[in-house]
Amino acid sequence: MLRRVITGLAVLASSLLGACEDAPVSTVLYSSGQASTYLDYVASRGALLVEPLNNPFSVGQTWFSETLAGMVRSSISYRTLSTTGDERRAMETKFRLRFVFDPPDGYDPRQMCQGVAPAEHQTRDHLVVLAVFCNDGEMEAAVRGSVIYPNQPGDKQFAALINQMIRQMFAPPSPGGP
């Protein structure tokens, strides 16, 4: 009986550790401290422009842009925000949220604010995502994340990664202090 309990606990621990390895991981690379304030400004003026500079999935670019924009919109819960993947529908185009997927090691995310996607992509077993929030060509915030390679943009782990990255990038100001 004790052997079955110990074996069961070992299997449970192993499955939990395996799930952790597949979980989305992200880290803030840079923050000017103003991203949330600028997001409030953009939201008051219209839709935030969300641009993937490349597409890791075998789906149309327009569909992928709008899907990504929807994920960003649903990640912000502390305010009403509209998003778009279409530059013509964005009201304040100097502010942009840009994504690059599977950049090579050493790629500088500041290049994304100039619209420069890496010329090459690095294949890994995990999808690596860089996201930057740009203000007229200058980087206000950058977050890097990764997740086990998804099959499609609607993958739950991929959506969780985007949510996690956006929440880190646009963390609302804390009440009562900086």
C-alpha positions, 0 to 999 in steps of 0.5 A, a space after each residue: 500500500 505504501 509503495 502505491 502511495 509513493 509511486 502515485 506521488 512520484 507520478 504526480 510530481 513528475 507530471 507537475 514538473 513537466 507541466 511547469 516546463 511547458 508553461 509560458 515564461 516571460 521577463 521584462 527587458 526594459 520599461 521607461 515606466 510610462 507604458 501604462 500612462 501612454 496606453 491610457 492616452 491611446 485608449 482615450 483616442 481610439 484603437 491601439 495598433 498591434 503589429 506582428 512583424 513576422 508570422 510563425 503560423 501557417 495562417 493569413 497575416 491579416 487574420 493573425 494580426 487581428 487574432 493577436 490584437 484580440 489577445 492583447 485587448 483581452 489581456 488588459 482588464 483595468 481599463 477599456 481598450 480597443 485594438 486593431 491589426 490594421 493601421 488604417 483603423 488605429 487613431 494614434 499610429 505613433 504608438 504601436 505594440 510590435 511583436 517578433 517571433 523566433 528572433 535570433 539570439 542577440 537581436 536588439 528589440 529597439 530595432 522593432 520600433 523602427 519596423 525592422 524585423 530580423 532577417 533570419 529566425 532561429 528555430 527552437 523547440 519553444 516559440 520565443 516572442 519579443 514584444 515592444 511598445 513604441 512611441 514614435 519610434 522609441 521603445 517604451 517597454 520590451 518583454 521577452 517570453 517563450 512557450 512550448 511551440 504552439 500549433 496555431 495562434 488559438 493555442 491556450 498556452 500561446 494565449 496565456 503567454 501573450 496575456 502574461 507578457 501584456 500584463 507585465 508590459 502595461 502593469 497598472 500604476 500601484 495605488 498610493 505610490 510609484 
